[in-house]
Amino acid sequence: MTLNYCTHPTPLGELLLVTRNGALVNVGLPGQNIEPPRHAIVGKQDTGEHLGAITQQLDEYFSGKRTTFNVNTDLSATTEFRRTVLEHLLTIPYGHTQTYAQVAQAIGRPRAVRAVGSACATNPIPIVIPCHRVLRSDGSLGGYAGGLDMKRALLELEQ
């Protein structure tokens, strides 16, 4: 298994993008102190064809020209429940939000609100999989791996 990675500057800070076999497996957010992968055969830092396409789409997103991503993702390292939650997040439209309770209801697990929150908190591919679009039932932001300022900025970008 070869992992390729690159760092990519955005208006909200530098992202670490990691791919495996051409599929995005991780987006490290600024402030997370995520280092390039070490536990597998690691390709050189590279913005080859697939990483270049991902960085281009991120640039388009941050400039307001893109509302959805067309990126191959690999969620094989997550549990089935978390994968179900993350796949649902992809259906939340740009500029819209849902509550953790609404997500739990939508995936057929209405009592799993806290587990939905945990799945969002451990989302390996934030921004591309828009966990920032999920709020608390009272409308407050809840949490975000990149910090509440970043979550707020992403929601404002999409308005």
C-alpha positions as CSV (number, residue, x, y, z in Angstrom):
1,M,0.0,0.0,0.0
2,T,1.6,3.3,-1.1
3,L,0.4,6.5,0.4
4,N,1.0,9.8,-1.4
5,Y,0.6,13.2,0.3
6,C,1.0,16.9,-0.2
7,T,0.4,20.0,1.8
8,H,-1.8,22.6,0.2
9,P,-2.4,26.2,1.3
10,T,-5.9,27.5,1.7
11,P,-7.4,30.7,3.0
12,L,-8.0,28.9,6.3
13,G,-4.5,27.4,6.6
14,E,-2.4,24.6,5.2
15,L,-4.1,21.2,4.6
16,L,-2.3,17.8,4.6
17,L,-3.8,15.6,1.9
18,V,-3.2,11.9,1.9
19,T,-4.2,9.4,-0.8
20,R,-3.9,5.7,-1.2
21,N,-4.2,4.2,-4.6
22,G,-5.5,7.5,-6.0
23,A,-8.3,7.8,-3.4
24,L,-8.3,10.5,-0.7
25,V,-8.0,8.9,2.8
26,N,-7.2,11.9,5.0
27,V,-7.4,15.7,5.1
28,G,-5.4,17.1,8.0
29,L,-6.7,20.4,9.1
30,P,-4.5,23.3,10.3
31,G,-3.9,23.1,14.0
32,Q,-4.3,19.3,14.2
33,N,-0.5,18.7,14.1
34,I,-1.0,15.8,11.7
35,E,2.3,14.6,10.2
36,P,2.8,12.9,6.9
37,P,2.1,9.1,7.0
38,R,4.9,6.8,8.3
39,H,3.2,3.5,8.9
40,A,3.2,2.3,5.2
41,I,5.2,2.7,2.1
42,V,5.1,6.4,1.5
43,G,5.4,8.0,-1.9
44,K,7.3,11.3,-2.1
45,Q,5.4,14.5,-1.5
46,D,3.7,14.8,-4.8
47,T,0.9,16.7,-6.4
48,G,0.6,14.1,-9.2
49,E,-2.6,13.7,-11.2
50,H,-5.0,12.7,-8.4
51,L,-3.5,15.0,-5.8
52,G,-3.4,17.8,-8.4
53,A,-7.1,17.3,-9.1
54,I,-8.0,17.4,-5.4
55,T,-6.0,20.6,-4.8
56,Q,-7.7,22.2,-7.8
57,Q,-11.1,21.3,-6.5
58,L,-10.2,22.7,-3.1
59,D,-9.1,25.9,-4.7
60,E,-12.3,26.2,-6.6
61,Y,-14.3,25.5,-3.4
62,F,-12.5,28.2,-1.4
63,S,-12.9,30.7,-4.2
64,G,-16.7,30.0,-4.3
65,K,-16.7,28.3,-7.7
66,R,-17.3,24.8,-6.5
67,T,-20.2,23.5,-4.4
68,T,-19.5,19.7,-4.5
69,F,-16.4,17.6,-4.8
70,N,-15.8,14.9,-7.4
71,V,-13.1,13.0,-5.5
72,N,-12.5,9.3,-5.0
73,T,-12.5,8.7,-1.3
74,D,-11.5,5.6,0.8
75,L,-13.3,5.2,4.1
76,S,-12.2,1.6,4.6
77,A,-10.5,2.4,7.9
78,T,-13.8,3.6,9.5
79,T,-16.5,1.4,11.0
80,E,-19.6,0.6,9.1
81,F,-21.7,3.0,11.3
82,R,-19.2,5.9,10.8
83,R,-19.1,5.2,7.1
84,T,-22.9,5.4,7.0
85,V,-22.8,8.7,8.8
86,L,-20.1,10.1,6.5
87,E,-21.9,9.0,3.4
88,H,-25.0,10.7,4.6
89,L,-23.1,14.0,5.1
90,L,-22.3,14.0,1.4
91,T,-26.1,14.5,0.8
92,I,-26.3,17.7,2.9
93,P,-26.4,20.4,0.2
94,Y,-23.9,23.2,0.0
95,G,-25.1,26.1,2.1
96,H,-27.4,24.0,4.2
97,T,-27.1,22.4,7.6
98,Q,-28.6,19.5,9.6
99,T,-28.5,18.8,13.3
100,Y,-26.8,15.7,14.8
101,A,-30.3,14.5,15.6
102,Q,-31.5,14.9,12.0
103,V,-28.5,13.0,10.7
104,A,-29.2,10.2,13.3
105,Q,-32.9,10.1,12.1
106,A,-31.8,10.1,8.4
107,I,-29.6,7.1,8.8
108,G,-32.3,5.2,10.7
109,R,-30.7,5.4,14.1
110,P,-32.6,8.2,15.9
111,R,-31.2,7.4,19.3
112,A,-27.6,7.5,18.1
113,V,-27.1,11.3,18.3
114,R,-23.9,11.1,20.3
115,A,-22.5,8.4,18.0
116,V,-23.2,10.7,15.0
117,G,-21.3,13.4,16.8
118,S,-18.4,11.0,17.3
119,A,-18.5,10.0,13.6
120,C,-18.3,13.7,12.7
121,A,-15.5,14.3,15.1
122,T,-13.4,11.5,13.6
123,N,-14.2,12.3,10.0
124,P,-10.9,11.6,8.2
125,I,-11.8,13.7,5.2
126,P,-13.2,17.0,6.5
127,I,-14.2,19.7,4.1
128,V,-14.7,17.2,1.2
129,I,-17.0,15.2,3.5
130,P,-18.8,18.2,5.0
131,C,-19.1,17.5,8.7
132,H,-18.9,21.2,9.2
133,R,-22.6,21.3,8.0
134,V,-23.8,19.5,11.1
135,L,-24.9,21.6,14.1
136,R,-26.4,21.0,17.6
137,S,-30.1,20.9,17.9
138,D,-30.1,24.4,19.5
139,G,-28.4,25.8,16.3
140,S,-25.0,26.2,18.0
141,L,-21.9,25.0,16.2
142,G,-21.0,22.0,18.3
143,G,-17.4,21.0,17.7
144,Y,-15.0,20.8,14.8
145,A,-11.6,19.2,14.5
146,G,-10.2,22.4,13.0
147,G,-11.7,24.5,15.7
148,L,-14.9,26.5,15.8
149,D,-13.4,29.5,14.0
150,M,-12.7,27.2,11.0
151,K,-16.2,25.7,11.2
152,R,-17.8,29.1,11.3
153,A,-15.6,30.3,8.3
154,L,-16.6,27.2,6.2
155,L,-20.3,27.8,6.9
156,E,-19.9,31.5,6.1
157,L,-18.1,30.7,2.9
158,E,-21.1,28.5,1.8
159,Q,-23.7,31.2,2.5
